[in-house]
């Protein structure tokens, strides 16, 4: 049982990698987080809005980075809500 729980936690935490910094509207630098495989299958219920970059173009606000990376349509995200969806 312990091995299963550890495997699920590892899969959930390995869903995102940090890449180059990006400038956000308030002038501070924020790191663009790139989603990678394996994608998270389970996310905690936290609300920390992120602005996700969609593979097909455009952006969408998700409740958390985990929720964003769990969607296969997302390539990465910034740690803030999208400007037009706040």
Beta strands, then each sheet from edge to edge (+ up, - down):
strand 1: 16-23
strand 2: 29-35
strand 3: 50-54
strand 4: 59-62
strand 5: 74-78
sheet 1: 1+ 2- 5+ 3- 4+
end
